Amino acid sequence: MGDLNAIISPNDKKSIYAIGKRCNLFCNFMDSCNLQDLGFTGPSFTWQRAGKSERLDRALANDPWNLAFPQCLVSHLPRVKSDHRPIHLRTKPGISLATGRPFRFLVGWMKHANFSSFVKDKWKFSSNMASSISDFTSHIKESNKFVYGFI
């Protein structure tokens, strides 16, 4: 997945220039490795410069990967400070990753007299750092409601 700098069909290009040998070479590479393009949602082209637009960024997968992640979804995201659009691959598109407001650490918490003891009491490290952080942020968000009143 990424900037492969190759197109696989005339539909991957919007310019006055014809597609070249590189297109055939890349298609042969995909065939020899049994790779398939995963498709996409969003704007057709992932790269733009000087009046040319092309789909140079893509996600490829083999049969075992497609069997493991049959519902994957590739999205072309908005360009930000680049001539390429980022591409985003979700293996389980039905699951929402973002819920509610993102967590923000407030410096004011450290000034609270009981903050140090709160951290000692609530921080529990498990073998999974992401779970440990998630549990701690849940505790601190709940405490924030009562101590600071939903700030």
N, C-alpha and C positions, 0 to 999 in steps of 0.2 A: 504494500500500500504506500502510495506517495507520489512524488514527482518523478514519473518514469520517462518524461520527455519523449514520448512516442504516442502516435495516434494509431488506431486500429481500423478506422473506416473513414470515408469522406465526410460522414456526419460529425466527426470529431473536430472539424476545422471550418472556420468561416474566414476565408481570405481569397485573394485572387490567384494564389499560388497553388499548383497541383500537389497532391501527396506524392511522396518520393519512395525510394527503395526502403527507407527505414521502416515504413509502415509494414511492408511485406516481411522484413526481417523480424520485426517485433511479433507479428502474427505467427510466424514460424516458431519463434521462441515459445510463445504461449502454447501452441499446439504440441511441441516436443515435451513440454513440462506438464501437459494436461491441466493448464490453468484456464479459468473462465473469468471474465469481467463480471463483477458483482452488480453492475448497474449503479443507479444513483437517483436521488431526488434533489430538486433544486435547479438552479441555472445550468444550462447545457455545457458551458465552457468554464474551465478552471483557470485559464491563463489568458491575459489580455495585454497587448502592447502595440502601440503604433498602428492601430486599426486592424490588427490581427487578433483573432480569438480562437483558442484551441482547447480541447480537453486533454491535457497532458498529465493530469493527476488522476489516479484511479486505484481501486482495490481489486486485487486478483486473488483467486482461491482455487484449491484443488478439490477433488471429489470428497476426500475424508473431511476437509474443513467444512464444505457445504453441508455434509450430513450432520456434522456436529452443531452447526449454527444455521439451520435452514431459514430462520426468520431474520437474518441480519439485514441491516439497513445502512446504506452509505448515503450521506448527505453532503452536498456542496454548500459550504457556509459563505457568508459575506467576506469580501476581500477587505483587509485592514492593513494599510501601509505595505502592500506587496502587490506584485502583478499576478500572483497566484491566489486562488481561493483555498482555504484549508478544507480538508475533507475529514469527515467524522464518521467513524464506523461504530454502530451499535449492534451488539450480538443479540440482545433481547430488547427490541424496540418497544414492547408493551410495558416495560418497567420504567417508571419515571425516576430520574436520578435526582432532580432538584425538587424539594418540597419546602415551602415556606421561605422565610428570609434566610440568607446565608449567615453563618455564625461570624460575629465580630467580637474580638477581645477588646474590652474597655479598660483603659489604663486606670480609670477611677476605681476599679475593683481592687487593685493592688494597694490603694490608700486606705481601704476599709480595715479596721482594727482586727477583724476575724478572718481576713482573706487567707493568710498563711495557714491557719489551722483548718480552714475549709479545704484547701488544696491537699493537705496531708490526709484529711479524712476521706475525701472523695476520689482522689486519684488512685486508681487500681490498675496496675499494668498487667495485661494478659499477654499471651503469646502473639496476639494480633494487635499491632500498634493502632491500626485504623479503628478497631473496636474500642480500644482503650480511650482514644481521643473522643470518639463518638459518645461513649458513656459519660466521660467527664464534661463534655459540652452540654449534654442533657442536664446534668446536675447544676451546672453554673447558670444555664438559661432559667431553670426553675427557681433557683435562689435569687436570680436577678429580679424576677417578678415580685418577690416579697420584700427584698431589701431596697431595691431602687425604683420599683414601680414601673416595670415594663420599658426601661430605657434601652 
